[in-house]
Amino acid sequence: MATLIIHGIPLSTYVRTCRMALMEKGAPYELDPLVPQSAEQLEKQPWGSVPAMTHGDVRMYETLAICGYIDRVFDGPPIHPEDPLANARCLQWTSVFIQYLYRPAIDIVLQRLIVPAQGGEPDEALVESSVPKSDKALAALDGALDGQAYFAGAEASLADYMVLPVLHYLKMTAEGADLLAPRANLARWQAAIDARESAAATVPEFG
């Protein structure tokens, strides 16, 4: 079988999600660290976003599709739980993450970590408006972990691999640290996920 290739820089949270999924399945892969919007990435993804995937003759992009493909092509623990309720919970919290946490949390991260590193001035209004949005989503995710180890139940799933990379960055900002400080369930969960081999092996060099 051809080796699966993930195209995209390791700093990308979604690239990290795909890499974690592959490692959880025990599937070999190669990382092709293409930069978003580069000519090479635009050949693989019409909008130049990352990640994209190549597996032999199969070409694919979008994280949900890539992880779904990985889950069904490779042996190993399921990324999407087989139990109907657990699978529904996995999908629910993945959707909550994508719809309500990703954008405001990443806006905080970009303004606090990336913009200054590039010599720019943070958009304070954007940070201010992103904090309450992130707080509401984090409260929901923290509640989802009340009395259980992972978002879908007793076993880790795609929802966990989606949320972790963003919280890794968010925790590095002052606003993120304040938002996460009272979230005991998320703190417990993050410590457990960070200890997994798939997380330890994919920590981006940025932090």
N, C-alpha and C positions, 0 to 999 in steps of 0.2 A: 504494500500500500504506500502511496506517495506520502511524503511528510507534509503535514498541514503547516501553512505559513500565515502568520498574523502580520499585516502591514500597518504600521503606525508606531509613533514614538512611545516609549515606555512611560513617559510622564502623563499620558492620557489616562484618565480614570477608566474609560470604557475599554481601552486596550488592556489595562490591568485586569479588569473583570474577565475578559476572554482568556487571558493567560492563567488566571486562577482556576477558571473552569476546566481548562485543559489539564492542569496539574492535578486537580481533584479527580479527574477521570483517569489519570495515569497515562495520558496520551502524549507522545513526543510531538514537538512542534519547533518551528524556527520563528524568530522575531526579525522582521524586516523593518527597521526603525525609520519609516518614511515620515516626513514632516507634513502636517495638514496643509492643504492648498498647493503642495508641490506638484510639478507636472507629472511626476510618477504616480502620486496618489490620485490625482484627477483622472488618470487612466483606469484606476481601479474603483473609484467612487465618484460619481458625477459631481458631487458638491465638494469634493476634496477633503471630506471629514475622515476621521479615523475611528475605529479600525475598518479594514477590509480583510478578506480572507481568500487564500488560494489553497485548494486541496486537489491536486491532480488537475482534472478538467473542470472542477467546480470553482466558480468565482462567486463571491457573496460579500455583502456589506450589511451593516446595522447589527448592533450587538445582540439584540434579542434573537435575530435569525441565526447569527453565527453560533451562539450558545445553544440554541435549540438543535442545530445541526450537530454540534459536538456531542451533545447528550445522546443522540440517537445513533451516531456512527461508531462511537467508541464504547468499549466495555468500561466497567467501573461503576462506582456509586452514582446514582442518578442526581443530576443537577436540578431537575424538576421532580418533586416527590411523586411516587406512584399512588399513594393514598389520595383519593379525590379531594378531601377537605384540606389536607396539607398542601396539595398542589394549588388549590384555590387561594390559600393563604399566601403561598409563594408569589402567585400572580398578582394578588391584591397589593402586597407591600412593594413588589417591584414597580407596579403602576404608580403607587403613592410616591415612591422615590422619584420616578421619572417626571411625574406631573407637578409635584409640589415642593420637592427638596432640591433637585439637581440644579435648576437655574439660579435660585437665590443664593444657595450655598456657594456655587461656583463663582457667582458675581462677587461675593465677599472675598473669596480666595484670589480671584484675579486682581481685584483692586488693592488688596493688602499685600500680596506676595509677588505677583507678576508685574504689574504696572510700575511699582517703585524700582524693581530690579532692572527694568528697561529704561529708567530715568524719567518716568512720567509721574504725574500727580494723580492720586486716587480720586475717583468720583465719590465724594462723601455722601451725596444725595442718594446715589445708587446703593451704597453700603447701608445707609440708614433705612431705606425702604426694603432692603433684602433681609434685615435682621428679624422683623416680626414674621415674615413669611417662612423663614428657616425655622424659627422657634415653634411655630404651629406644626410644621411637618415633623420636627424632632420630637415634639411632645407625643404625637401620634405613634411614631416609631418606638419611642420609649415604652409607651403603653402596650404596644404589641408584644414586647418582650417580658411583660409582667408574668412571672410564673413559668416561663419556658426559656430554653437555651437559645433558640434561633427563631427567625421570623416565621418559618413554616412549622415549627414545632421542635421535636427532639433532635433533628438532623439539620445540618447546614444545607442551604439551597442557593439557587441563583439570586434570590433576594438579598442574601447576606453578601454575596460576591459583588453585587451592584452597589450596595450602600457603603461598604468599607472604604473603597478608594477615595470617595468624596470626604468622608469623615476624617480620613487620614490628613488631608490638606486643611480642612476646616479647623481642626484642632490646633493648627499652627498659627492661626490668627487670634488676635485678642478677642474679637467678637465671637468667634467660634468657641474659644475656650470658655467664655462666659456662658454661652448658650448650652454647652455640653456639661458644665459643672454640676448642675442639679439632676442630670439624667443618669441615675445610678444603674438602671437596667442597660442602657446603652454602653456605659463604662464597663460593666461586667461582660457584656457581649463582645465589645471591641477587644478586650484583653484576650478572650477565648479565640476570636478569629485571628488576631495578630499572631497567636502562637502556632497557627496552622502552617505547615510547610509551604503551601501555595501562597500564603500572604507574605511570609518571611522572604521567600525567593523573588518576589516581585515588587518589593519596596522601591519606589523610584528614587534615583540619586538626589533629586531635589530635596528630599526629606525623608 
